[in-house]
Amino acid sequence: MPLNVCVLTEAGPFSWTHHYVNAFRQRCNVFTIGPVPPEIFYDALHLEHLKPLVQPHDVTTELQTITDLKSLLPADFIPDLVVCVMSCIVQQAFYATTKLDCPSVFISIDTWQNFKDYAAAINYDFVFVAQREFVPYLRATGSVCPEWLPLACAPEVHHPLPTPPTHDISYVGSSSSPVHGERMRLLSQLGKHFRVHQQSSVYGDEYCRSLSAGKIIFNHSAVREVNMRIFEAMAVGRMLLTNREADRNGLLTLFTDGVELVTYTDEEDLLEKAAYYLAHDEERERIAAAGCAAVLQHHTYTHRIDRILEVVGPACARQKAFRESTATPSPLLQLLPANPGRVADLGMSGLLSKYAVKKWGGESFFGVSFDECTPRNMRYDQVVCWPGEAQSADTVLLYDCDTTVHSLPTQISASWKLLDACGTLILLMSRGTLAENNLEPAQLNMWMLKLNFYLIYAGVTGDDRFLLHARKRTRRIYDIYAEIKQHYPMEHTMVEACFAEDEQLRQF
């Protein structure tokens, strides 16, 4: 049976969001929720003709306003997976995924400039990022197991046309914003030596026709990204000539230079290679054909969806089985992440066993004792002593903390040291423990941040105890921004304004 997938994204007739939704529909039962682009977006870009092509959502709403996702779904649509695809327009995501009883996926595309993605992504069970170099940044800020998932082509939209080229070189896309200054300069230099067809703001068949107008398609990755145009240009069957800098994000991991595409290093190299391949038709067409075959065989959005489903499939199956089971799973077990990995019980006061943890998908379950005299406990794969024998964990359980010997901050700090980057802390404590630390529920977020944890969820259990679900962070978002802006020609004032306006980002 295909999975029921709720996709949260913007509605639009172009960009990756549209292609992801269509690809999910090929594999799953899909229900879409999200906003539509504002009228001013179409008017500003002179795209009024695209308005009729917008595929309406099943439910139209702003993602950040959703407080109860289940209430927006039909009664007979029980999601097996929730997927949030961030777009170039939607800057806010749905955060309340911890209240769902199915796994969740966050897909970040413009990670280099949309710093709100970092704050949103940590609320999800699985994170995929379009540009490889941002995987470590997401991991450092608490995203669970982020994975590189490149962009792709959509063969139903990007395909060869039976029309001969009319120009030497074609380029379709933006070349006007400050970030594209070098792209503009290179296009100007190409125009001095070759017949260049240049166009922007075209989509569908017109986009394919414009790309196909040149014998060679030019691309310049302004921020060293493996952008959409790389895959789309290859899909229309023309040879792609693109800058080698994109290899920072895996370009030559995906394709072979000189076989499926051609790269250039600077202006001189660009002009030389353009002249060479325009003079060698057979070699150029062979590369174009190999590139087209490569993207159709390995790099469509359907391939990307298949990878997502491969990664999340076991967690979806587990949680669906628990949901449909007549037996009620342990509340403690349900607190575990969808992908718990190596699980540590710090203080050994929990009630789970290694069998239950592994049934939920955990790799191993070990007890961590503050008391060296603690004997072997058969509920665990092994028992180790803190701190000398402690090993790393992906998930730490800290239940009913005994603060008579070790304070609560000390135990949380021990959890931080136990956890690998992007690890999850599940903390369950009595109201008395909260009072002992002079904490009010409203203070928990800032208190955990000082201990280098980002609080995802805090609530009261049925037996009147406080439950905290948090993710380890090893770097602040603003520090990452300070590093990224040294390498990327971004609009600094706009990003600074984003931090100034968003209190959560400032804290993070």
C-alpha positions as CSV (number, residue, x, y, z in Angstrom):
1,M,0.0,0.0,0.0
2,P,1.4,3.5,-0.8
3,L,2.1,5.8,2.1
4,N,-0.2,8.6,3.0
5,V,2.1,11.7,2.8
6,C,1.1,15.2,3.9
7,V,3.2,17.7,2.0
8,L,3.6,21.2,3.5
9,T,4.9,23.8,1.0
10,E,3.8,26.7,-1.2
11,A,1.7,26.2,-4.3
12,G,3.2,27.2,-7.6
13,P,3.6,26.3,-11.2
14,F,7.4,26.4,-11.1
15,S,10.5,25.8,-8.8
16,W,11.4,22.7,-6.9
17,T,8.2,22.7,-4.7
18,H,6.0,22.0,-7.7
19,H,8.4,19.2,-8.8
20,Y,8.6,17.6,-5.4
21,V,4.8,17.5,-5.0
22,N,4.4,15.9,-8.4
23,A,7.1,13.3,-7.7
24,F,5.5,12.4,-4.4
25,R,2.2,11.9,-6.2
26,Q,3.8,9.3,-8.4
27,R,4.7,7.2,-5.3
28,C,2.3,8.1,-2.5
29,N,-1.2,9.3,-1.6
30,V,-0.6,13.0,-1.2
31,F,-2.5,15.7,0.7
32,T,-1.0,19.2,0.4
33,I,-1.2,22.1,2.8
34,G,0.3,25.6,2.5
35,P,0.2,29.1,1.1
36,V,0.0,30.4,-2.5
37,P,2.4,33.0,-3.8
38,P,1.0,36.6,-3.2
39,E,-0.3,38.6,-6.2
40,I,2.6,41.0,-5.9
41,F,5.0,38.1,-6.6
42,Y,3.6,37.5,-10.0
43,D,3.2,41.2,-10.8
44,A,6.8,42.0,-9.8
45,L,8.3,39.3,-12.0
46,H,5.8,39.8,-14.9
47,L,4.5,36.3,-14.5
48,E,0.8,36.9,-14.6
49,H,0.4,34.3,-17.3
50,L,1.4,31.6,-14.9
51,K,-1.3,32.2,-12.4
52,P,-3.8,29.8,-14.1
53,L,-1.1,27.0,-13.9
54,V,-1.0,27.1,-10.1
55,Q,-2.1,23.7,-8.6
56,P,-4.3,24.6,-5.6
57,H,-3.6,23.0,-2.3
58,D,-6.0,20.8,-0.6
59,V,-5.9,23.3,2.2
60,T,-4.6,26.8,1.7
61,T,-3.0,28.4,4.8
62,E,0.2,29.9,6.1
63,L,2.4,27.2,7.6
64,Q,3.5,29.1,10.7
65,T,-0.2,29.6,11.7
66,I,-0.9,25.8,12.0
67,T,-1.4,24.8,15.6
68,D,-3.1,21.4,15.0
69,L,-2.2,19.8,11.7
70,K,-4.5,16.8,12.3
71,S,-7.5,19.1,12.3
72,L,-6.7,20.2,8.7
73,L,-6.6,16.6,7.4
74,P,-9.6,14.6,6.2
75,A,-10.8,12.1,8.8
76,D,-9.9,9.2,6.5
77,F,-6.4,10.5,5.7
78,I,-4.1,9.3,8.4
79,P,-0.6,10.5,7.5
80,D,2.3,8.0,7.5
81,L,4.7,10.8,6.8
82,V,4.7,14.6,6.9
83,V,7.1,16.5,4.6
84,C,7.9,20.2,4.7
85,V,9.6,21.5,1.5
86,M,10.9,25.0,2.0
87,S,10.7,27.4,-1.0
88,C,12.2,30.7,-2.1
89,I,8.9,32.4,-1.1
90,V,7.8,30.7,2.1
91,Q,10.2,31.7,4.9
92,Q,8.4,30.1,7.8
93,A,7.8,26.4,8.4
94,F,5.4,24.4,10.5
95,Y,7.1,23.7,13.8
96,A,4.8,21.5,15.8
97,T,5.9,18.1,14.4
98,T,6.6,16.7,17.8
99,K,2.9,16.3,18.3
100,L,2.5,14.0,15.3
101,D,2.4,10.2,15.6
102,C,4.3,9.7,12.3
103,P,7.8,10.6,11.1
104,S,8.5,14.0,9.6
105,V,10.9,15.2,6.9
106,F,12.3,18.7,6.3
107,I,13.8,19.6,2.9
108,S,16.0,22.7,2.9
109,I,17.0,24.2,-0.5
110,D,18.3,27.8,0.0
111,T,20.2,26.9,3.2
112,W,22.9,29.4,2.3
113,Q,20.6,32.4,2.7
114,N,17.5,31.2,4.6
115,F,18.7,31.0,8.1
116,K,15.2,30.2,9.4
117,D,15.7,26.8,7.9
118,Y,18.1,25.9,10.7
119,A,15.6,26.7,13.4
120,A,12.8,24.9,11.7
121,A,14.7,21.8,10.7
122,I,15.5,20.7,14.2
123,N,11.8,20.0,14.8
124,Y,11.8,17.2,12.2
125,D,12.9,13.6,12.3
126,F,14.8,13.5,9.0
127,V,16.5,16.4,7.2
128,F,17.6,16.6,3.6
129,V,19.6,19.5,2.2
130,A,20.1,20.4,-1.5
131,Q,23.7,21.6,-1.1
132,R,26.3,19.3,0.4
133,E,28.4,21.8,2.3
134,F,25.5,22.8,4.6
135,V,25.1,19.3,6.0
136,P,27.7,19.9,8.8
137,Y,26.1,23.3,9.6
138,L,22.6,21.7,10.1
139,R,24.1,18.9,12.2
140,A,25.9,21.5,14.4
141,T,22.6,23.3,15.1
142,G,20.8,20.1,16.0
143,S,19.1,18.7,12.9
144,V,18.9,14.9,13.1
145,C,21.0,13.0,10.6
146,P,20.9,15.6,7.8
147,E,21.6,14.1,4.4
148,W,22.6,15.6,1.1
149,L,19.8,15.3,-1.4
150,P,20.7,17.2,-4.6
151,L,18.2,19.0,-6.8
152,A,17.1,17.3,-10.0
153,C,15.1,17.5,-13.2
154,A,11.5,16.7,-14.0
155,P,11.4,14.8,-17.4
156,E,7.7,15.8,-17.9
157,V,8.8,19.4,-17.9
158,H,12.5,19.3,-18.9
159,H,13.0,17.3,-22.1
160,P,14.6,17.5,-25.5
161,L,12.8,19.3,-28.3
162,P,13.0,18.4,-32.0
163,T,14.3,21.8,-32.9
164,P,17.8,22.7,-34.1
165,P,19.8,25.3,-32.2
166,T,19.7,28.9,-33.5
167,H,22.6,30.3,-31.4
168,D,26.0,29.2,-30.2
169,I,25.2,29.5,-26.5
170,S,22.0,29.8,-24.5
171,Y,21.4,30.9,-20.9
172,V,18.0,31.1,-19.1
173,G,17.7,32.5,-15.7
174,S,18.5,35.5,-13.5
175,S,21.5,37.7,-14.1
176,S,20.4,41.0,-12.5
177,S,20.6,40.7,-8.7
178,P,23.9,41.5,-6.8
179,V,24.6,37.9,-6.2
180,H,24.8,37.3,-9.9
181,G,27.4,39.9,-10.7
182,E,30.0,37.5,-12.0
183,R,27.4,35.7,-14.0
184,M,26.5,38.9,-15.8
185,R,30.1,39.7,-16.5
186,L,30.8,36.2,-18.0
187,L,27.7,36.5,-20.2
188,S,28.8,39.8,-21.4
189,Q,32.2,38.4,-22.4
190,L,30.6,35.4,-24.1
191,G,28.4,37.8,-26.1
192,K,31.6,39.5,-27.5
193,H,32.7,36.2,-29.1
194,F,29.6,34.1,-29.7
195,R,26.0,34.3,-30.6
196,V,24.3,34.2,-27.2
197,H,20.6,33.6,-26.5
198,Q,19.7,35.0,-23.1
199,Q,16.2,35.0,-21.5
200,S,14.7,35.0,-18.0
201,S,11.3,34.3,-16.3
202,V,10.2,31.6,-18.7
203,Y,8.9,28.2,-17.7
204,G,7.5,25.0,-19.2
205,D,7.9,24.4,-22.9
206,E,9.1,28.0,-23.4
207,Y,11.9,27.3,-20.9
208,C,12.9,24.2,-22.8
209,R,12.9,26.1,-26.1
210,S,15.1,28.8,-24.7
211,L,17.6,26.4,-23.3
212,S,17.6,24.5,-26.6
213,A,18.3,27.6,-28.6
214,G,22.0,27.2,-28.0
215,K,24.4,24.4,-29.1
216,I,25.9,24.8,-25.6
217,I,24.0,25.8,-22.4
218,F,26.0,28.2,-20.1
219,N,25.6,28.0,-16.4
220,H,27.3,29.9,-13.5
221,S,26.7,28.7,-10.0
222,A,26.9,32.0,-8.2
223,V,27.3,30.5,-4.7
224,R,29.1,27.3,-5.7
225,E,25.8,25.5,-5.7
226,V,24.7,22.5,-7.8
227,N,21.7,24.4,-9.0
228,M,18.5,23.3,-10.8
229,R,19.7,24.6,-14.1
230,I,22.5,22.0,-14.1
231,F,20.0,19.1,-14.2
232,E,17.5,20.8,-16.4
233,A,20.0,21.9,-19.0
234,M,21.3,18.3,-19.3
235,A,17.8,17.0,-19.5
236,V,17.0,19.0,-22.7
237,G,19.9,17.3,-24.5
238,R,22.4,20.2,-24.9
239,M,25.9,20.2,-23.6
240,L,26.3,22.0,-20.3
241,L,29.2,24.3,-19.7
242,T,29.3,25.2,-16.0
243,N,31.8,26.6,-13.5
244,R,33.9,24.0,-11.6
245,E,33.4,25.8,-8.3
246,A,30.1,23.9,-7.8
247,D,32.3,20.9,-7.1
248,R,32.4,22.2,-3.5
249,N,28.8,21.0,-3.4
250,G,29.4,17.7,-5.2
251,L,29.1,18.5,-8.9
252,L,31.9,16.1,-9.9
253,T,30.6,13.5,-7.5
254,L,27.4,13.4,-9.5
255,F,28.9,13.8,-13.0
256,T,32.2,13.3,-14.8
257,D,33.8,16.3,-16.4
258,G,34.4,15.9,-20.1
259,V,32.0,12.9,-20.2
260,E,28.5,14.2,-19.1
261,L,29.2,17.9,-18.9
262,V,32.1,20.3,-19.2
263,T,33.5,22.6,-16.5
264,Y,35.4,25.9,-16.7
265,T,37.6,27.5,-14.0
266,D,37.7,31.2,-15.1
267,E,36.9,33.5,-18.0
268,E,39.8,32.4,-20.2
269,D,38.9,28.8,-19.7
270,L,35.3,29.5,-20.4
271,L,36.0,31.2,-23.7
272,E,38.5,28.5,-24.8
273,K,36.2,25.6,-24.0
274,A,33.2,27.3,-25.7
275,A,35.2,27.8,-28.9
276,Y,36.6,24.3,-28.8
277,Y,33.2,22.5,-28.4
278,L,31.5,24.7,-30.9
279,A,34.1,23.6,-33.4
280,H,33.8,19.9,-32.5
281,D,30.2,18.9,-33.1
282,E,30.6,15.2,-32.7
283,E,32.4,15.5,-29.4
284,R,29.9,18.1,-28.1
285,E,26.9,16.0,-29.1
286,R,28.3,12.9,-27.4
287,I,28.7,14.7,-24.1
288,A,25.2,16.2,-24.5
289,A,23.7,12.7,-25.0
290,A,25.6,11.2,-22.1
291,G,24.5,14.0,-19.8
292,C,20.9,13.6,-20.8
293,A,21.0,9.9,-20.2
294,A,22.7,10.4,-16.8
295,V,20.1,12.8,-15.4
296,L,17.2,10.7,-16.7
297,Q,18.6,7.5,-15.2
298,H,19.7,8.9,-11.8
299,H,18.7,12.5,-11.2
300,T,15.0,13.1,-11.5
301,Y,12.7,14.2,-8.7
302,T,11.3,10.7,-8.6
303,H,14.8,9.5,-7.8
304,R,14.9,12.0,-5.0
305,I,11.6,10.8,-3.6
306,D,12.7,7.2,-3.8
307,R,15.8,8.1,-1.7
308,I,13.6,9.9,0.9
309,L,11.3,6.9,1.2
310,E,14.2,4.5,1.4
311,V,15.6,6.5,4.4
312,V,12.3,7.0,6.3
313,G,10.5,3.8,5.2
314,P,11.5,1.7,8.3
315,A,10.4,4.5,10.7
316,C,7.1,4.9,8.9
317,A,6.5,1.2,9.0
318,R,7.3,1.0,12.7
319,Q,5.1,3.8,13.8
320,K,2.3,2.6,11.6
321,A,2.5,-0.8,13.1
322,F,2.4,0.7,16.6
323,R,-0.5,2.9,15.6
324,E,-2.5,0.0,14.3
325,S,-1.6,-2.4,17.1
326,T,-4.2,-3.3,19.7
327,A,-1.5,-3.2,22.3
328,T,-0.7,0.2,23.8
329,P,3.0,0.9,23.5
330,S,4.9,2.3,26.5
331,P,4.6,6.1,26.8
332,L,8.3,6.2,27.3
333,L,8.9,4.3,24.1
334,Q,6.8,6.7,22.1
335,L,9.1,9.5,23.3
336,L,12.0,8.1,21.3
337,P,12.9,9.8,18.1
338,A,11.8,8.1,14.8
339,N,15.5,7.3,14.2
340,P,16.9,6.8,17.8
341,G,20.3,5.2,16.9
342,R,22.4,4.4,19.9
343,V,20.3,5.0,23.1
344,A,21.8,5.8,26.5
345,D,19.8,5.7,29.8
346,L,21.7,8.1,32.0
347,G,21.2,7.3,35.6
348,M,19.4,4.0,34.7
349,S,16.1,5.1,36.2
350,G,14.0,4.5,33.0
351,L,11.7,1.5,32.4
352,L,12.6,0.5,28.9
353,S,14.5,-2.6,27.8
354,K,16.9,-3.3,25.0
355,Y,14.2,-5.3,23.3
356,A,11.7,-2.5,23.3
357,V,14.3,0.0,22.1
358,K,15.5,-2.2,19.2
359,K,11.9,-2.9,18.2
360,W,11.5,0.9,17.9
361,G,14.5,1.0,15.7
362,G,17.4,1.7,18.1
363,E,20.8,0.2,17.3
364,S,21.7,-0.4,20.9
365,F,20.7,0.4,24.5
366,F,23.2,1.0,27.2
367,G,22.9,2.1,30.8
368,V,25.1,4.9,32.1
369,S,25.6,4.7,35.9
370,F,26.9,7.4,38.2
371,D,27.6,4.7,40.7
372,E,30.5,2.3,39.9
373,C,28.9,-0.4,42.1
374,T,25.9,-0.7,39.9
375,P,25.8,-4.4,38.7
376,R,25.1,-5.6,35.2
377,N,21.5,-5.0,34.3
378,M,20.0,-7.4,31.7
379,R,17.7,-4.7,30.4
380,Y,20.7,-3.2,28.7
381,D,23.2,-4.3,26.1
382,Q,25.8,-3.1,28.5
383,V,26.3,-0.9,31.6
384,V,29.0,1.7,31.7
385,C,30.2,4.1,34.4
386,W,30.2,7.9,34.0
387,P,32.5,9.4,33.0
388,G,35.3,7.0,32.5
389,E,33.6,4.3,30.5
390,A,30.9,6.4,28.8
391,Q,30.6,6.1,25.0
392,S,28.7,8.3,22.6
393,A,25.0,8.2,22.0
394,D,22.5,9.5,19.5
395,T,19.7,9.6,22.1
396,V,20.0,10.2,25.9
397,L,17.1,9.4,28.3
398,L,17.2,11.2,31.6
399,Y,14.2,10.1,33.7
400,D,13.1,11.2,37.2
401,C,16.4,12.9,37.9
402,D,17.8,12.2,41.4
403,T,19.4,15.6,42.2
404,T,20.6,14.6,45.7
405,V,24.1,13.7,44.4
406,H,24.2,15.4,41.0
407,S,22.4,18.6,40.2
408,L,20.0,18.8,37.2
409,P,22.4,21.1,35.3
410,T,25.2,18.6,35.9
411,Q,23.2,15.7,34.6
412,I,22.1,17.7,31.5
413,S,25.7,18.7,30.9
414,A,26.6,15.0,31.2
415,S,23.9,14.3,28.6
416,W,25.5,16.9,26.3
417,K,28.9,15.2,26.6
418,L,27.4,11.8,25.9
419,L,25.5,12.9,22.8
420,D,27.0,13.1,19.3
421,A,26.3,16.2,17.3
422,C,22.6,16.6,16.6
423,G,21.7,14.1,19.4
424,T,18.4,14.1,21.2
425,L,17.7,14.5,24.9
426,I,14.5,13.1,26.4
427,L,14.2,14.6,30.0
428,L,11.4,13.6,32.3
429,M,11.3,15.3,35.7
430,S,8.9,16.0,38.6
431,R,7.5,19.4,39.4
432,G,9.6,19.3,42.5
433,T,12.8,19.1,40.4
434,L,11.6,22.0,38.4
435,A,11.0,24.0,41.6
436,E,14.4,23.0,43.1
437,N,16.0,24.7,40.1
438,N,13.8,27.8,40.4
439,L,12.4,27.2,37.0
440,E,9.1,28.2,35.5
441,P,7.9,26.5,32.4
442,A,8.2,29.7,30.4
443,Q,11.9,29.9,31.3
444,L,12.8,26.4,30.1
445,N,13.7,27.5,26.5
446,M,16.3,30.0,27.6
447,W,17.6,27.8,30.4
448,M,18.2,24.9,27.9
449,L,19.9,27.2,25.4
450,K,22.4,28.2,28.1
451,L,23.2,24.5,28.4
452,N,23.6,24.3,24.6
453,F,20.3,22.5,23.9
454,Y,17.5,23.7,21.8
455,L,14.2,22.9,23.3
456,I,11.8,21.4,20.8
457,Y,8.9,20.5,23.0
458,A,7.9,20.8,26.7
459,G,4.7,19.5,28.2
460,V,3.1,17.9,31.2
461,T,2.5,14.1,31.2
462,G,-0.6,12.4,32.5
463,D,1.1,11.8,35.9
464,D,1.8,15.5,36.2
465,R,5.5,15.4,35.4
466,F,7.4,17.7,33.0
467,L,8.6,16.2,29.7
468,L,11.4,18.0,27.7
469,H,12.4,17.0,24.2
470,A,15.6,18.8,23.1
471,R,18.4,18.7,20.6
472,K,22.1,19.2,21.1
473,R,23.7,22.2,19.4
474,T,27.4,22.7,19.0
475,R,27.2,26.0,17.0
476,R,24.9,29.0,17.0
477,I,23.1,30.0,13.9
478,Y,24.4,33.5,14.0
479,D,28.0,32.2,14.2
480,I,27.3,30.1,11.1
481,Y,25.9,33.2,9.3
482,A,29.1,35.1,10.2
483,E,31.1,32.3,8.6
484,I,29.0,31.9,5.5
485,K,28.8,35.6,4.7
486,Q,32.6,35.6,4.2
487,H,32.2,33.3,1.2
488,Y,28.8,34.2,-0.3
489,P,27.7,37.5,-2.0
490,M,24.5,37.7,-0.1
491,E,22.4,40.8,0.8
492,H,23.8,41.2,4.3
493,T,21.3,43.9,5.3
494,M,18.4,41.7,4.5
495,V,19.8,38.8,6.6
496,E,20.7,41.0,9.5
497,A,17.1,42.3,9.4
498,C,15.9,38.7,9.5
499,F,17.8,38.1,12.7
500,A,16.7,41.4,14.2
501,E,13.1,40.7,13.6
502,D,13.1,37.0,14.7
503,E,13.6,36.6,18.5
504,Q,13.9,32.9,18.1
505,L,16.8,33.3,15.7
506,R,18.6,35.7,18.0
507,Q,18.4,33.2,20.8
508,F,19.5,30.4,18.6
